[in-house]
Amino acid sequence: MLGVASGLSWRLLPRATLSLLRVSRSRAAAHGRAYVVPDDVKALAAPVVAHRILLTPESQMRGTDAVGVITDILRSVPVPAGRAAG
């Protein structure tokens, strides 16, 4: 994933996404689950990918930080609804 937005750019290569998948699986296992839920990904996205976000000096002067950007992105993405059993 490569993106450019107002005052920042990011590039998530497959290695970064695989790292996020691995740590999300580990978190799920630590919580006694054999599956990953959106909260696993959300809890670990910032620590795994924040260093890949480059902020412009102007953005930094406005007080923007990489963790805040990731948090805003995650808030804007709706969590998929599960399918009803039946």
PyMOL Python script that loads the backbone (N, CA, C, O; Angstrom):
from pymol import cmd

cmd.read_pdbstr("""\
ATOM      1  N   MET A   1       0.857  -1.171   0.000  1.00  0.00           N
ATOM      2  CA  MET A   1       0.000   0.000   0.000  1.00  0.00           C
ATOM      3  C   MET A   1       0.896   1.225   0.000  1.00  0.00           C
ATOM      4  O   MET A   1       1.775   1.350   0.853  1.00  0.00           O
ATOM      5  N   LEU A   2       0.687   2.113  -0.931  1.00  0.00           N
ATOM      6  CA  LEU A   2       1.436   3.353  -1.018  1.00  0.00           C
ATOM      7  C   LEU A   2       0.423   4.470  -0.997  1.00  0.00           C
ATOM      8  O   LEU A   2      -0.569   4.427  -1.724  1.00  0.00           O
ATOM      9  N   GLY A   3       0.661   5.462  -0.176  1.00  0.00           N
ATOM     10  CA  GLY A   3      -0.307   6.543  -0.097  1.00  0.00           C
ATOM     11  C   GLY A   3       0.332   7.876   0.184  1.00  0.00           C
ATOM     12  O   GLY A   3       1.411   7.946   0.773  1.00  0.00           O
ATOM     13  N   VAL A   4      -0.324   8.925  -0.231  1.00  0.00           N
ATOM     14  CA  VAL A   4       0.111  10.276   0.059  1.00  0.00           C
ATOM     15  C   VAL A   4      -1.112  11.062   0.464  1.00  0.00           C
ATOM     16  O   VAL A   4      -2.122  11.064  -0.239  1.00  0.00           O
ATOM     17  N   ALA A   5      -1.023  11.718   1.580  1.00  0.00           N
ATOM     18  CA  ALA A   5      -2.118  12.560   2.051  1.00  0.00           C
ATOM     19  C   ALA A   5      -1.517  13.882   2.475  1.00  0.00           C
ATOM     20  O   ALA A   5      -0.304  14.072   2.386  1.00  0.00           O
ATOM     21  N   SER A   6      -2.325  14.767   2.922  1.00  0.00           N
ATOM     22  CA  SER A   6      -1.884  16.079   3.331  1.00  0.00           C
ATOM     23  C   SER A   6      -0.775  16.002   4.375  1.00  0.00           C
ATOM     24  O   SER A   6      -1.039  15.710   5.541  1.00  0.00           O
ATOM     25  N   GLY A   7       0.451  16.261   3.964  1.00  0.00           N
ATOM     26  CA  GLY A   7       1.559  16.344   4.907  1.00  0.00           C
ATOM     27  C   GLY A   7       2.181  15.030   5.323  1.00  0.00           C
ATOM     28  O   GLY A   7       2.984  15.006   6.255  1.00  0.00           O
ATOM     29  N   LEU A   8       1.837  13.931   4.662  1.00  0.00           N
ATOM     30  CA  LEU A   8       2.461  12.668   5.032  1.00  0.00           C
ATOM     31  C   LEU A   8       2.477  11.721   3.849  1.00  0.00           C
ATOM     32  O   LEU A   8       1.733  11.892   2.883  1.00  0.00           O
ATOM     33  N   SER A   9       3.334  10.723   3.941  1.00  0.00           N
ATOM     34  CA  SER A   9       3.326   9.653   2.950  1.00  0.00           C
ATOM     35  C   SER A   9       3.651   8.358   3.665  1.00  0.00           C
ATOM     36  O   SER A   9       4.302   8.361   4.710  1.00  0.00           O
ATOM     37  N   TRP A  10       3.204   7.269   3.109  1.00  0.00           N
ATOM     38  CA  TRP A  10       3.468   5.973   3.719  1.00  0.00           C
ATOM     39  C   TRP A  10       3.589   4.931   2.627  1.00  0.00           C
ATOM     40  O   TRP A  10       3.070   5.083   1.522  1.00  0.00           O
ATOM     41  N   ARG A  11       4.284   3.885   2.972  1.00  0.00           N
ATOM     42  CA  ARG A  11       4.432   2.776   2.050  1.00  0.00           C
ATOM     43  C   ARG A  11       4.492   1.498   2.868  1.00  0.00           C
ATOM     44  O   ARG A  11       5.444   1.277   3.618  1.00  0.00           O
ATOM     45  N   LEU A  12       3.491   0.671   2.726  1.00  0.00           N
ATOM     46  CA  LEU A  12       3.467  -0.608   3.422  1.00  0.00           C
ATOM     47  C   LEU A  12       3.737  -1.703   2.407  1.00  0.00           C
ATOM     48  O   LEU A  12       2.895  -2.011   1.564  1.00  0.00           O
ATOM     49  N   LEU A  13       4.898  -2.272   2.497  1.00  0.00           N
ATOM     50  CA  LEU A  13       5.273  -3.375   1.624  1.00  0.00           C
ATOM     51  C   LEU A  13       4.715  -4.672   2.197  1.00  0.00           C
ATOM     52  O   LEU A  13       4.269  -4.706   3.344  1.00  0.00           O
ATOM     53  N   PRO A  14       4.739  -5.729   1.409  1.00  0.00           N
ATOM     54  CA  PRO A  14       4.221  -7.010   1.909  1.00  0.00           C
ATOM     55  C   PRO A  14       4.855  -7.445   3.226  1.00  0.00           C
ATOM     56  O   PRO A  14       4.176  -8.041   4.062  1.00  0.00           O
ATOM     57  N   ARG A  15       6.116  -7.166   3.426  1.00  0.00           N
ATOM     58  CA  ARG A  15       6.777  -7.556   4.669  1.00  0.00           C
ATOM     59  C   ARG A  15       6.122  -6.894   5.880  1.00  0.00           C
ATOM     60  O   ARG A  15       5.981  -7.522   6.929  1.00  0.00           O
ATOM     61  N   ALA A  16       5.725  -5.636   5.741  1.00  0.00           N
ATOM     62  CA  ALA A  16       5.061  -4.935   6.853  1.00  0.00           C
ATOM     63  C   ALA A  16       3.692  -5.540   7.128  1.00  0.00           C
ATOM     64  O   ALA A  16       3.298  -5.703   8.283  1.00  0.00           O
ATOM     65  N   THR A  17       2.968  -5.873   6.063  1.00  0.00           N
ATOM     66  CA  THR A  17       1.644  -6.459   6.270  1.00  0.00           C
ATOM     67  C   THR A  17       1.758  -7.856   6.868  1.00  0.00           C
ATOM     68  O   THR A  17       0.941  -8.242   7.704  1.00  0.00           O
ATOM     69  N   LEU A  18       2.758  -8.609   6.447  1.00  0.00           N
ATOM     70  CA  LEU A  18       2.969  -9.932   7.033  1.00  0.00           C
ATOM     71  C   LEU A  18       3.364  -9.826   8.505  1.00  0.00           C
ATOM     72  O   LEU A  18       2.954 -10.647   9.325  1.00  0.00           O
ATOM     73  N   SER A  19       4.156  -8.820   8.831  1.00  0.00           N
ATOM     74  CA  SER A  19       4.523  -8.602  10.238  1.00  0.00           C
ATOM     75  C   SER A  19       3.284  -8.285  11.067  1.00  0.00           C
ATOM     76  O   SER A  19       3.122  -8.805  12.172  1.00  0.00           O
ATOM     77  N   LEU A  20       2.414  -7.436  10.539  1.00  0.00           N
ATOM     78  CA  LEU A  20       1.182  -7.103  11.250  1.00  0.00           C
ATOM     79  C   LEU A  20       0.304  -8.345  11.419  1.00  0.00           C
ATOM     80  O   LEU A  20      -0.312  -8.535  12.467  1.00  0.00           O
ATOM     81  N   LEU A  21       0.251  -9.178  10.398  1.00  0.00           N
ATOM     82  CA  LEU A  21      -0.514 -10.420  10.496  1.00  0.00           C
ATOM     83  C   LEU A  21       0.064 -11.337  11.578  1.00  0.00           C
ATOM     84  O   LEU A  21      -0.678 -11.896  12.386  1.00  0.00           O
ATOM     85  N   ARG A  22       1.380 -11.485  11.589  1.00  0.00           N
ATOM     86  CA  ARG A  22       2.015 -12.371  12.572  1.00  0.00           C
ATOM     87  C   ARG A  22       1.782 -11.914  14.010  1.00  0.00           C
ATOM     88  O   ARG A  22       1.432 -12.716  14.875  1.00  0.00           O
ATOM     89  N   VAL A  23       1.976 -10.627  14.255  1.00  0.00           N
ATOM     90  CA  VAL A  23       1.797 -10.155  15.637  1.00  0.00           C
ATOM     91  C   VAL A  23       0.323 -10.173  16.030  1.00  0.00           C
ATOM     92  O   VAL A  23      -0.004 -10.369  17.201  1.00  0.00           O
ATOM     93  N   SER A  24      -0.567  -9.971  15.061  1.00  0.00           N
ATOM     94  CA  SER A  24      -2.005 -10.058  15.351  1.00  0.00           C
ATOM     95  C   SER A  24      -2.384 -11.488  15.726  1.00  0.00           C
ATOM     96  O   SER A  24      -3.178 -11.706  16.640  1.00  0.00           O
ATOM     97  N   ARG A  25      -1.812 -12.460  15.016  1.00  0.00           N
ATOM     98  CA  ARG A  25      -2.056 -13.867  15.358  1.00  0.00           C
ATOM     99  C   ARG A  25      -1.510 -14.188  16.748  1.00  0.00           C
ATOM    100  O   ARG A  25      -2.143 -14.909  17.519  1.00  0.00           O
ATOM    101  N   SER A  26      -0.347 -13.655  17.057  1.00  0.00           N
ATOM    102  CA  SER A  26       0.244 -13.886  18.379  1.00  0.00           C
ATOM    103  C   SER A  26      -0.629 -13.291  19.474  1.00  0.00           C
ATOM    104  O   SER A  26      -0.829 -13.913  20.517  1.00  0.00           O
ATOM    105  N   ARG A  27      -1.148 -12.090  19.242  1.00  0.00           N
ATOM    106  CA  ARG A  27      -2.026 -11.459  20.236  1.00  0.00           C
ATOM    107  C   ARG A  27      -3.301 -12.275  20.425  1.00  0.00           C
ATOM    108  O   ARG A  27      -3.777 -12.453  21.547  1.00  0.00           O
ATOM    109  N   ALA A  28      -3.845 -12.764  19.319  1.00  0.00           N
ATOM    110  CA  ALA A  28      -5.051 -13.591  19.405  1.00  0.00           C
ATOM    111  C   ALA A  28      -4.768 -14.847  20.230  1.00  0.00           C
ATOM    112  O   ALA A  28      -5.566 -15.222  21.088  1.00  0.00           O
ATOM    113  N   ALA A  29      -3.642 -15.488  19.970  1.00  0.00           N
ATOM    114  CA  ALA A  29      -3.282 -16.694  20.725  1.00  0.00           C
ATOM    115  C   ALA A  29      -3.082 -16.377  22.201  1.00  0.00           C
ATOM    116  O   ALA A  29      -3.473 -17.161  23.065  1.00  0.00           O
ATOM    117  N   ALA A  30      -2.479 -15.241  22.489  1.00  0.00           N
ATOM    118  CA  ALA A  30      -2.273 -14.842  23.883  1.00  0.00           C
ATOM    119  C   ALA A  30      -3.599 -14.617  24.604  1.00  0.00           C
ATOM    120  O   ALA A  30      -3.681 -14.738  25.826  1.00  0.00           O
ATOM    121  N   HIS A  31      -4.634 -14.289  23.833  1.00  0.00           N
ATOM    122  CA  HIS A  31      -5.971 -14.099  24.399  1.00  0.00           C
ATOM    123  C   HIS A  31      -6.817 -15.365  24.283  1.00  0.00           C
ATOM    124  O   HIS A  31      -8.028 -15.323  24.495  1.00  0.00           O
ATOM    125  N   GLY A  32      -6.186 -16.486  23.947  1.00  0.00           N
ATOM    126  CA  GLY A  32      -6.877 -17.760  23.912  1.00  0.00           C
ATOM    127  C   GLY A  32      -7.737 -18.003  22.686  1.00  0.00           C
ATOM    128  O   GLY A  32      -8.648 -18.831  22.713  1.00  0.00           O
ATOM    129  N   ARG A  33      -7.448 -17.278  21.607  1.00  0.00           N
ATOM    130  CA  ARG A  33      -8.231 -17.456  20.390  1.00  0.00           C
ATOM    131  C   ARG A  33      -7.371 -18.038  19.281  1.00  0.00           C
ATOM    132  O   ARG A  33      -6.164 -17.797  19.241  1.00  0.00           O
ATOM    133  N   ALA A  34      -7.970 -18.791  18.393  1.00  0.00           N
ATOM    134  CA  ALA A  34      -7.273 -19.342  17.232  1.00  0.00           C
ATOM    135  C   ALA A  34      -7.538 -18.485  15.989  1.00  0.00           C
ATOM    136  O   ALA A  34      -7.221 -18.896  14.873  1.00  0.00           O
ATOM    137  N   TYR A  35      -8.107 -17.316  16.177  1.00  0.00           N
ATOM    138  CA  TYR A  35      -8.455 -16.432  15.074  1.00  0.00           C
ATOM    139  C   TYR A  35      -8.196 -14.985  15.488  1.00  0.00           C
ATOM    140  O   TYR A  35      -8.204 -14.650  16.672  1.00  0.00           O
ATOM    141  N   VAL A  36      -7.968 -14.145  14.497  1.00  0.00           N
ATOM    142  CA  VAL A  36      -7.694 -12.717  14.701  1.00  0.00           C
ATOM    143  C   VAL A  36      -8.998 -11.940  14.577  1.00  0.00           C
ATOM    144  O   VAL A  36      -9.818 -12.220  13.703  1.00  0.00           O
ATOM    145  N   VAL A  37      -9.179 -10.970  15.452  1.00  0.00           N
ATOM    146  CA  VAL A  37     -10.328 -10.068  15.370  1.00  0.00           C
ATOM    147  C   VAL A  37      -9.803  -8.659  15.057  1.00  0.00           C
ATOM    148  O   VAL A  37      -8.620  -8.384  15.259  1.00  0.00           O
ATOM    149  N   PRO A  38     -10.660  -7.780  14.573  1.00  0.00           N
ATOM    150  CA  PRO A  38     -10.207  -6.427  14.239  1.00  0.00           C
ATOM    151  C   PRO A  38      -9.471  -5.722  15.387  1.00  0.00           C
ATOM    152  O   PRO A  38      -8.539  -4.956  15.138  1.00  0.00           O
ATOM    153  N   ASP A  39      -9.873  -5.968  16.626  1.00  0.00           N
ATOM    154  CA  ASP A  39      -9.200  -5.325  17.760  1.00  0.00           C
ATOM    155  C   ASP A  39      -7.733  -5.736  17.863  1.00  0.00           C
ATOM    156  O   ASP A  39      -6.905  -4.951  18.325  1.00  0.00           O
ATOM    157  N   ASP A  40      -7.400  -6.958  17.437  1.00  0.00           N
ATOM    158  CA  ASP A  40      -5.999  -7.389  17.441  1.00  0.00           C
ATOM    159  C   ASP A  40      -5.183  -6.523  16.488  1.00  0.00           C
ATOM    160  O   ASP A  40      -4.101  -6.045  16.830  1.00  0.00           O
ATOM    161  N   VAL A  41      -5.716  -6.334  15.301  1.00  0.00           N
ATOM    162  CA  VAL A  41      -5.015  -5.530  14.297  1.00  0.00           C
ATOM    163  C   VAL A  41      -4.911  -4.082  14.755  1.00  0.00           C
ATOM    164  O   VAL A  41      -3.849  -3.467  14.655  1.00  0.00           O
ATOM    165  N   LYS A  42      -6.012  -3.540  15.256  1.00  0.00           N
ATOM    166  CA  LYS A  42      -6.021  -2.144  15.697  1.00  0.00           C
ATOM    167  C   LYS A  42      -5.038  -1.902  16.836  1.00  0.00           C
ATOM    168  O   LYS A  42      -4.393  -0.855  16.893  1.00  0.00           O
ATOM    169  N   ALA A  43      -4.923  -2.865  17.740  1.00  0.00           N
ATOM    170  CA  ALA A  43      -4.018  -2.693  18.886  1.00  0.00           C
ATOM    171  C   ALA A  43      -2.559  -2.694  18.468  1.00  0.00           C
ATOM    172  O   ALA A  43      -1.717  -2.117  19.157  1.00  0.00           O
ATOM    173  N   LEU A  44      -2.251  -3.329  17.357  1.00  0.00           N
ATOM    174  CA  LEU A  44      -0.849  -3.509  16.980  1.00  0.00           C
ATOM    175  C   LEU A  44      -0.420  -2.728  15.744  1.00  0.00           C
ATOM    176  O   LEU A  44       0.768  -2.699  15.422  1.00  0.00           O
ATOM    177  N   ALA A  45      -1.344  -2.106  15.057  1.00  0.00           N
ATOM    178  CA  ALA A  45      -0.997  -1.401  13.824  1.00  0.00           C
ATOM    179  C   ALA A  45       0.032  -0.298  14.060  1.00  0.00           C
ATOM    180  O   ALA A  45       1.020  -0.206  13.330  1.00  0.00           O
ATOM    181  N   ALA A  46      -0.186   0.520  15.050  1.00  0.00           N
ATOM    182  CA  ALA A  46       0.744   1.632  15.288  1.00  0.00           C
ATOM    183  C   ALA A  46       2.157   1.154  15.626  1.00  0.00           C
ATOM    184  O   ALA A  46       3.111   1.635  15.015  1.00  0.00           O
ATOM    185  N   PRO A  47       2.330   0.230  16.570  1.00  0.00           N
ATOM    186  CA  PRO A  47       3.695  -0.213  16.860  1.00  0.00           C
ATOM    187  C   PRO A  47       4.394  -0.876  15.675  1.00  0.00           C
ATOM    188  O   PRO A  47       5.618  -0.812  15.557  1.00  0.00           O
ATOM    189  N   VAL A  48       3.621  -1.510  14.801  1.00  0.00           N
ATOM    190  CA  VAL A  48       4.230  -2.239  13.688  1.00  0.00           C
ATOM    191  C   VAL A  48       4.554  -1.327  12.510  1.00  0.00           C
ATOM    192  O   VAL A  48       5.592  -1.505  11.872  1.00  0.00           O
ATOM    193  N   VAL A  49       3.699  -0.360  12.206  1.00  0.00           N
ATOM    194  CA  VAL A  49       3.888   0.417  10.973  1.00  0.00           C
ATOM    195  C   VAL A  49       4.173   1.905  11.162  1.00  0.00           C
ATOM    196  O   VAL A  49       4.424   2.595  10.173  1.00  0.00           O
ATOM    197  N   ALA A  50       4.147   2.415  12.357  1.00  0.00           N
ATOM    198  CA  ALA A  50       4.323   3.865  12.554  1.00  0.00           C
ATOM    199  C   ALA A  50       5.635   4.385  11.983  1.00  0.00           C
ATOM    200  O   ALA A  50       5.695   5.506  11.478  1.00  0.00           O
ATOM    201  N   HIS A  51       6.675   3.581  12.061  1.00  0.00           N
ATOM    202  CA  HIS A  51       7.971   4.051  11.560  1.00  0.00           C
ATOM    203  C   HIS A  51       7.999   4.186  10.040  1.00  0.00           C
ATOM    204  O   HIS A  51       8.957   4.728   9.489  1.00  0.00           O
ATOM    205  N   ARG A  52       6.977   3.707   9.364  1.00  0.00           N
ATOM    206  CA  ARG A  52       6.924   3.811   7.907  1.00  0.00           C
ATOM    207  C   ARG A  52       6.207   5.069   7.431  1.00  0.00           C
ATOM    208  O   ARG A  52       6.163   5.338   6.231  1.00  0.00           O
ATOM    209  N   ILE A  53       5.651   5.830   8.346  1.00  0.00           N
ATOM    210  CA  ILE A  53       4.954   7.060   7.982  1.00  0.00           C
ATOM    211  C   ILE A  53       5.925   8.229   8.085  1.00  0.00           C
ATOM    212  O   ILE A  53       6.555   8.445   9.119  1.00  0.00           O
ATOM    213  N   LEU A  54       6.029   8.967   7.005  1.00  0.00           N
ATOM    214  CA  LEU A  54       6.914  10.123   6.957  1.00  0.00           C
ATOM    215  C   LEU A  54       6.075  11.393   6.969  1.00  0.00           C
ATOM    216  O   LEU A  54       5.259  11.617   6.075  1.00  0.00           O
ATOM    217  N   LEU A  55       6.278  12.207   7.970  1.00  0.00           N
ATOM    218  CA  LEU A  55       5.530  13.457   8.089  1.00  0.00           C
ATOM    219  C   LEU A  55       6.359  14.614   7.559  1.00  0.00           C
ATOM    220  O   LEU A  55       7.577  14.648   7.733  1.00  0.00           O
ATOM    221  N   THR A  56       5.703  15.548   6.923  1.00  0.00           N
ATOM    222  CA  THR A  56       6.403  16.754   6.486  1.00  0.00           C
ATOM    223  C   THR A  56       6.713  17.602   7.724  1.00  0.00           C
ATOM    224  O   THR A  56       6.050  17.468   8.752  1.00  0.00           O
ATOM    225  N   PRO A  57       7.713  18.466   7.623  1.00  0.00           N
ATOM    226  CA  PRO A  57       7.996  19.360   8.752  1.00  0.00           C
ATOM    227  C   PRO A  57       6.778  20.195   9.155  1.00  0.00           C
ATOM    228  O   PRO A  57       6.572  20.474  10.336  1.00  0.00           O
ATOM    229  N   GLU A  58       5.973  20.591   8.165  1.00  0.00           N
ATOM    230  CA  GLU A  58       4.780  21.373   8.465  1.00  0.00           C
ATOM    231  C   GLU A  58       3.799  20.570   9.310  1.00  0.00           C
ATOM    232  O   GLU A  58       3.212  21.096  10.256  1.00  0.00           O
ATOM    233  N   SER A  59       3.623  19.300   8.970  1.00  0.00           N
ATOM    234  CA  SER A  59       2.730  18.437   9.748  1.00  0.00           C
ATOM    235  C   SER A  59       3.244  18.259  11.162  1.00  0.00           C
ATOM    236  O   SER A  59       2.471  18.282  12.119  1.00  0.00           O
ATOM    237  N   GLN A  60       4.538  18.083  11.292  1.00  0.00           N
ATOM    238  CA  GLN A  60       5.141  17.924  12.613  1.00  0.00           C
ATOM    239  C   GLN A  60       4.946  19.184  13.444  1.00  0.00           C
ATOM    240  O   GLN A  60       4.699  19.103  14.647  1.00  0.00           O
ATOM    241  N   MET A  61       5.057  20.354  12.808  1.00  0.00           N
ATOM    242  CA  MET A  61       4.874  21.606  13.534  1.00  0.00           C
ATOM    243  C   MET A  61       3.426  21.779  13.994  1.00  0.00           C
ATOM    244  O   MET A  61       3.164  22.453  14.991  1.00  0.00           O
ATOM    245  N   ARG A  62       2.483  21.166  13.262  1.00  0.00           N
ATOM    246  CA  ARG A  62       1.070  21.215  13.662  1.00  0.00           C
ATOM    247  C   ARG A  62       0.776  20.221  14.781  1.00  0.00           C
ATOM    248  O   ARG A  62      -0.337  20.186  15.306  1.00  0.00           O
ATOM    249  N   GLY A  63       1.766  19.418  15.146  1.00  0.00           N
ATOM    250  CA  GLY A  63       1.574  18.460  16.228  1.00  0.00           C
ATOM    251  C   GLY A  63       1.115  17.092  15.768  1.00  0.00           C
ATOM    252  O   GLY A  63       0.731  16.257  16.587  1.00  0.00           O
ATOM    253  N   THR A  64       1.151  16.854  14.468  1.00  0.00           N
ATOM    254  CA  THR A  64       0.760  15.552  13.941  1.00  0.00           C
ATOM    255  C   THR A  64       1.876  14.555  14.213  1.00  0.00           C
ATOM    256  O   THR A  64       3.054  14.872  14.051  1.00  0.00           O
ATOM    257  N   ASP A  65       1.498  13.344  14.629  1.00  0.00           N
ATOM    258  CA  ASP A  65       2.500  12.290  14.778  1.00  0.00           C
ATOM    259  C   ASP A  65       1.990  11.022  14.098  1.00  0.00           C
ATOM    260  O   ASP A  65       0.796  10.898  13.826  1.00  0.00           O
ATOM    261  N   ALA A  66       2.889  10.087  13.825  1.00  0.00           N
ATOM    262  CA  ALA A  66       2.553   8.882  13.074  1.00  0.00           C
ATOM    263  C   ALA A  66       1.492   8.052  13.790  1.00  0.00           C
ATOM    264  O   ALA A  66       0.581   7.533  13.144  1.00  0.00           O
ATOM    265  N   VAL A  67       1.592   7.922  15.085  1.00  0.00           N
ATOM    266  CA  VAL A  67       0.615   7.129  15.837  1.00  0.00           C
ATOM    267  C   VAL A  67      -0.773   7.755  15.712  1.00  0.00           C
ATOM    268  O   VAL A  67      -1.763   7.041  15.552  1.00  0.00           O
ATOM    269  N   GLY A  68      -0.849   9.065  15.782  1.00  0.00           N
ATOM    270  CA  GLY A  68      -2.127   9.751  15.622  1.00  0.00           C
ATOM    271  C   GLY A  68      -2.721   9.540  14.237  1.00  0.00           C
ATOM    272  O   GLY A  68      -3.933   9.379  14.095  1.00  0.00           O
ATOM    273  N   VAL A  69      -1.878   9.540  13.228  1.00  0.00           N
ATOM    274  CA  VAL A  69      -2.340   9.300  11.857  1.00  0.00           C
ATOM    275  C   VAL A  69      -2.928   7.896  11.746  1.00  0.00           C
ATOM    276  O   VAL A  69      -4.010   7.715  11.187  1.00  0.00           O
ATOM    277  N   ILE A  70      -2.217   6.906  12.278  1.00  0.00           N
ATOM    278  CA  ILE A  70      -2.698   5.527  12.222  1.00  0.00           C
ATOM    279  C   ILE A  70      -4.010   5.391  12.985  1.00  0.00           C
ATOM    280  O   ILE A  70      -4.942   4.736  12.517  1.00  0.00           O
ATOM    281  N   THR A  71      -4.079   6.002  14.146  1.00  0.00           N
ATOM    282  CA  THR A  71      -5.301   5.954  14.946  1.00  0.00           C
ATOM    283  C   THR A  71      -6.479   6.547  14.176  1.00  0.00           C
ATOM    284  O   THR A  71      -7.572   5.980  14.179  1.00  0.00           O
ATOM    285  N   ASP A  72      -6.259   7.682  13.521  1.00  0.00           N
ATOM    286  CA  ASP A  72      -7.321   8.307  12.724  1.00  0.00           C
ATOM    287  C   ASP A  72      -7.756   7.409  11.566  1.00  0.00           C
ATOM    288  O   ASP A  72      -8.948   7.287  11.283  1.00  0.00           O
ATOM    289  N   ILE A  73      -6.797   6.790  10.906  1.00  0.00           N
ATOM    290  CA  ILE A  73      -7.125   5.901   9.792  1.00  0.00           C
ATOM    291  C   ILE A  73      -7.959   4.724  10.286  1.00  0.00           C
ATOM    292  O   ILE A  73      -8.972   4.371   9.682  1.00  0.00           O
ATOM    293  N   LEU A  74      -7.526   4.126  11.380  1.00  0.00           N
ATOM    294  CA  LEU A  74      -8.246   2.965  11.912  1.00  0.00           C
ATOM    295  C   LEU A  74      -9.657   3.332  12.367  1.00  0.00           C
ATOM    296  O   LEU A  74     -10.577   2.525  12.237  1.00  0.00           O
ATOM    297  N   ARG A  75      -9.831   4.522  12.890  1.00  0.00           N
ATOM    298  CA  ARG A  75     -11.175   4.962  13.294  1.00  0.00           C
ATOM    299  C   ARG A  75     -12.091   5.141  12.091  1.00  0.00           C
ATOM    300  O   ARG A  75     -13.305   4.959  12.194  1.00  0.00           O
ATOM    301  N   SER A  76     -11.505   5.498  10.949  1.00  0.00           N
ATOM    302  CA  SER A  76     -12.322   5.776   9.766  1.00  0.00           C
ATOM    303  C   SER A  76     -12.708   4.515   8.993  1.00  0.00           C
ATOM    304  O   SER A  76     -13.571   4.569   8.117  1.00  0.00           O
ATOM    305  N   VAL A  77     -12.083   3.391   9.304  1.00  0.00           N
ATOM    306  CA  VAL A  77     -12.374   2.143   8.595  1.00  0.00           C
ATOM    307  C   VAL A  77     -13.419   1.357   9.382  1.00  0.00           C
ATOM    308  O   VAL A  77     -13.188   1.007  10.539  1.00  0.00           O
ATOM    309  N   PRO A  78     -14.558   1.079   8.768  1.00  0.00           N
ATOM    310  CA  PRO A  78     -15.590   0.331   9.496  1.00  0.00           C
ATOM    311  C   PRO A  78     -15.159  -1.122   9.717  1.00  0.00           C
ATOM    312  O   PRO A  78     -14.505  -1.730   8.870  1.00  0.00           O
ATOM    313  N   VAL A  79     -15.539  -1.652  10.860  1.00  0.00           N
ATOM    314  CA  VAL A  79     -15.267  -3.052  11.173  1.00  0.00           C
ATOM    315  C   VAL A  79     -16.305  -3.899  10.460  1.00  0.00           C
ATOM    316  O   VAL A  79     -17.502  -3.630  10.565  1.00  0.00           O
ATOM    317  N   PRO A  80     -15.865  -4.919   9.735  1.00  0.00           N
ATOM    318  CA  PRO A  80     -16.840  -5.759   9.017  1.00  0.00           C
ATOM    319  C   PRO A  80     -17.809  -6.439   9.982  1.00  0.00           C
ATOM    320  O   PRO A  80     -17.426  -6.845  11.079  1.00  0.00           O
ATOM    321  N   ALA A  81     -19.044  -6.555   9.567  1.00  0.00           N
ATOM    322  CA  ALA A  81     -20.046  -7.252  10.367  1.00  0.00           C
ATOM    323  C   ALA A  81     -19.939  -8.742  10.095  1.00  0.00           C
ATOM    324  O   ALA A  81     -19.698  -9.156   8.961  1.00  0.00           O
ATOM    325  N   GLY A  82     -20.118  -9.541  11.126  1.00  0.00           N
ATOM    326  CA  GLY A  82     -20.058 -10.993  10.958  1.00  0.00           C
ATOM    327  C   GLY A  82     -21.303 -11.533  10.274  1.00  0.00           C
ATOM    328  O   GLY A  82     -22.346 -10.881  10.224  1.00  0.00           O
ATOM    329  N   ARG A  83     -21.164 -12.711   9.762  1.00  0.00           N
ATOM    330  CA  ARG A  83     -22.325 -13.375   9.146  1.00  0.00           C
ATOM    331  C   ARG A  83     -23.128 -14.092  10.214  1.00  0.00           C
ATOM    332  O   ARG A  83     -22.577 -14.637  11.170  1.00  0.00           O
ATOM    333  N   ALA A  84     -24.398 -14.083  10.038  1.00  0.00           N
ATOM    334  CA  ALA A  84     -25.279 -14.783  10.986  1.00  0.00           C
ATOM    335  C   ALA A  84     -25.191 -16.289  10.741  1.00  0.00           C
ATOM    336  O   ALA A  84     -25.167 -16.748   9.599  1.00  0.00           O
ATOM    337  N   ALA A  85     -25.143 -17.034  11.820  1.00  0.00           N
ATOM    338  CA  ALA A  85     -25.112 -18.490  11.693  1.00  0.00           C
ATOM    339  C   ALA A  85     -26.481 -18.983  11.271  1.00  0.00           C
ATOM    340  O   ALA A  85     -27.506 -18.458  11.707  1.00  0.00           O
ATOM    341  N   GLY A  86     -26.490 -19.980  10.432  1.00  0.00           N
ATOM    342  CA  GLY A  86     -27.802 -20.477  10.103  1.00  0.00           C
ATOM    343  C   GLY A  86     -27.885 -21.379   8.979  1.00  0.00           C
ATOM    344  O   GLY A  86     -28.974 -21.844   8.641  1.00  0.00           O
TER     345      GLY A  86
END
""", "prot")
cmd.dss("prot")
cmd.show_as("cartoon", "prot")
cmd.util.cbc("prot")
cmd.orient("prot")
